[in-house]
């Protein structure tokens, strides 16, 4: 069975690009799209996706609040992969605290986006490398929050990330 994905982003071009990248894979199917976090819960209940690829900044309900609401109100919720343009630590921490399973920048290569969807669908966690370094530094300093520690403990790091950050 393919990994099913719901795309949530207020930019139609971004949704179309993500759809094209993901649907080029035989094992991934985009089952729906939404332009705002406010539409996520009803769509998840109806479509039952494995993964929600969620933007952070949207007009009515942002991705962090939508993630929090989704995980609080849906039985057996999907995995949440936050995909954003903004390399902002507050967004990373907010997404982690809300319960997101991964955080990826939109500038990631298509293969990285596909890999990220597959990884979170399998129950793994994912952060882009710069976030891993900052979270690792915060954790090493003893100031890391529980969400950061939990995510770092679950994250599957590459050998290179292990050498620099692990």
N, C-alpha and C positions, 0 to 999 in steps of 0.2 A: 504494500500500500504506500502511496506517495505521502510525503510530508505535506500537510495542508497549511496554507498561510493566509492570514488576513493582513492586508496592507492598510495602514492608517497614517495619512500624511495630507496636509492641506494643499500641497502643490500637485496638480494633476500630472505635470511632466515627471515629477519624481516617482509618483505611483506607476506611471507608464513604464519608466525605466526599470524600476524594481521588478515589475511584472515581467518585462521582457527578459531580464537577467535570470529570474527564478524559473520561469516557465520554459526556458531553454533546456532545463534539466529534466530528465525522464522521471526522477524520483521526487519532484516538487510540483505542487499544484497550488496556484493562487485561487482561493475560493471566494474572495470578496475584497472590497475596498471601502474605505470611509475617508471623508475629508476632515473629520474632527473626532476628538476623543469622546465626545458626547454620544456618538453612534456606536461605540465599541461594544458595550454590554449587550444590547439587543442583537447585534450581528454575531457575537460570539455564541450567544444562546441558540441562535438559529443555525449557524454554519458549523459550529464546533471545530474550529481550526486547531491544529497542533501548536502553531506559533503565530503570535501577533507581532508584526514588524511595525513599531510605533515611533512616530516622530515625537519630539519633545514640545516644540512650540507650535501650538494650533490656536485658532481664535476663541472657541467657546470653552473647551476643556482641554488643558494641556496633557501631554503624554504621561507625565508623572502622576498627576491626579487621576487620569483615566486608568493607569496601571493599578494604583491603590484601590480605586473603586471596583475594578474588575476582579482583583484577587480577593476582595472582601465579599463580593456578592455573587460570584459564580462558583458552583460546585465543580470540582475537577477543572480548574481554569487552565487555559493554554499557557505555554511558555511565552515570555515577553522578551523581545529583542528590541531595545531602544536604538533607533537609527537616526542620527542627527547631524546637522551641519556644524554644530557648535562644540568645540573642544573646551568645555567649561566644567571645571571640577564640581561646581555646585549642581550641575545637571547630572553628572555621574553619581555623586553621592545621593542626590534626590531620587534618582532612578533605583539605586541599590536599596535605599531605605524603603522605597515603595514596593520592592519585591521583584524588580526586573531580573531576568536571568542573564542578560548580556547587554552590552553597550558598544555600538559600532558607529564610526563616522561615515557619513555619506560619501566621502571621498575615497572610501575603500575600493579596491579593485573588485570587479565582478566576481572573481573566484573567491575572494575573501567574504563577500556577502553570502554567496552560496554556502561556503564552509560554515559561516556563523549560523545560518538558519539550520543546517544539519546538526551542528553541535548543540545548540540549545534545545532542539527537538529531542535529542538523545538524553537530555537532562544535565548537560554540562553547562558551565558558566563561561562567559567570554567578555573580555575587555580589550580595547585597543591598547597597543604596547605602551604609549605614553601614560595612559591611566594606570596601567599596572605598575609602572615605575613610581608614580606619585603615591598610589595607595601603599605600595611596599615601603616607601620612605616614611609615610605617615605611621604605618604600622610599626616600623622599626623604632620610631621615635616614641612609641607608646601612646600616641595621641589618636590612633585609629579608632573609628567607631565600630560597633559590632557588625554592621552590614559590610563594611570594608573587610574586616577580619574574616567573616564567613565567606565572602566571595573569593578572597585570595586563597582561602583553604580549599575551596571547591574548584578553582580555576585550573584549567589544563594549560600550562605554559609550554612554549616551545623551548628547545635547548638554549637558544640565544636569550630568551626572556629569563630562563632560570639563571644563566650566568650573570646577567646584569641586574636582575631584580629579585630573584628567588631566595 
